[in-house]
Amino acid sequence: MVSATRLDALVIGAGFSGLYQLHCLRDRLGLTVKVLEAAPELGGTWYWNRYPGARCDSESHSYCYFFSRELLEEWEWSERYPGPPEILRYLNHVADRFDLRRDIRFGTRVVAARYDEAANRWSVETESGERYLATYLVAAVGCLSAASIPDIPGLEDFAGRWVHTGEWPREGVDFRGKRVGQIGTGSTGIQAAPVIAQSAAHLTVFQRTAQYSVPARNQPLSEAFRRYVRSHHEEIREVCRSTPNGHPFRIAERKVSDVTAAEREAIYEAAWEKGGLQFRATFRDLVLDKAANDTAAEFIKAKIREIVRDPETARALADIDHPYAAKRPPIDTDYFETFNRDNVALVDLRADPVERITPSGIRTRSREHPLDIIVFATGFDAMTGPLLRLGIRGRGGLALAEAWRAGPSTYLGLQVPGFPNLFTVTGPGSPSVLTNMPIAIEQHVEWITGCIGYMRRNGVACCEAEPAAAAGWDEQVNEAANKTVLALARHSWYFGANIPGKPRVFMPYAGGLARYRAICDDVAARGYAGFVMA
Ligand code: N01
């Protein structure tokens, strides 16, 4: 029997969440803590997603921790949107600065986590057979870390190479002289295609659902902007914390109907020129009212038709079946322009579905597409996937997969009834993927730290969400989604629709991060109402 390492807290994952959680539990509460990380290095999503064109859609000056003034003052970003190398440099800087590395075990994948009721502690096993015993277990595994490779017949026979964007080889992929097929046109595919097209001999983009996209307009940060950031950390933090999506810009007060058609078009035009997710903030009813949304949708579709020269390709790209931002809105650098290149073709899978992968390419109903490399930009088993693959069992040996058979049920996205002292950072039911993630992560990590601190000060051994509180919260998550156009895209991954057999439940909380923060603070102020503190 391998001897077990005993700890106060075990954190799974060394991305933005896990690093800050380690710092808070170890350096603020004085607990013994270890972080287990499957990858050989820290960085979480940014370790794995190194595909060509990968870049954060949040603006760099807000895509960071705000908890330490010194950290804010000593770090400067170079571009409007940071890419993986710069984000990894930042996270490594954070790890060094707070001496985090000594408590992280890399290359250590968790395969089982069981709650031992008699001992009131978690027993965690790793792939290599190590065992850890911890009073508190924090899953900081991210929302988009379980890559999804669609079950298309014939993949095992493909004679070329295939890769998933979310598990990109560290040494990169050489596309020069190759015929590349890319499946998927979500945020990732829209970033990857223009860059792959620059080096590949030929790129075929296989599109199942057409998507809106607005130019990112990435650029190096000017000295004037850097100066602004240096002298406005507090203000930027407050804007991020007070807006629904945690971004460093406010949503306009006006509604679409408050302006004339000409004014509206001018506002969209200016937002298009400015670029980025701010397009969504042009009117306050864009994600609340379908008719208002239609005006933005039509504006972007017209832009696509204007940019793309081949009429049939333009038609397929602009044939979008859901409201703008009802699926996560991508931003891009020359995505639609890429289809004007001679070496790029679009296959509309709605008209010409994939039949199978063959040894030499992809066969759609109408023809064979010869390929050397297939890039799966096919997304993730989002939000629940990363948690379910940890092999978590709670009270009475109940598997998390069983508890969530009808879809995830949580209290505030922080805890699941029947799984005491297990906390999930940005779990299903929290605003998470609808926000600028580091802002949501800081809020969750600080709330979890506050809760564990309260437990220790008050001699509470066990914290567990009440089933009624979780059921009530699930209802609120549903209601919040139903007030927005997000509920109209039932084929989005927010509903789990991209994974065959996954229950169709809207997973993130769409009521806004600021409101959510107030709810969590209120719960804590009321002695952790809705949690059994035993
Ligand atoms: O994944 P997706 P993603 N046959 O699920 C298609 C975040 N992110 O990796 O829409 C054919 O959005 C699928 O088609 P459909 C961001 O939150 C952040 O692009 O299901 N096609 C879709 O086109 C984002 O939302 C950043 O019909 C198939 C695509 O694959 C999230 O990650 C950058 C298929 C998957 O799109 C996920 O984005 C990138 C099949 N069998 C991503 N299966 C930054 O901020 C799936 N598809 C940096």
Residues whose N, C-alpha, C, O or C-beta is under 5 A from the ligand:
A	BS01	N01	R55 C56 D57 S58 L144 P150 I183 G184 T185 G186 S187 T188 G189 R208 T209 R328 A377 T378 G379 F380 V433 H491 W493 N498
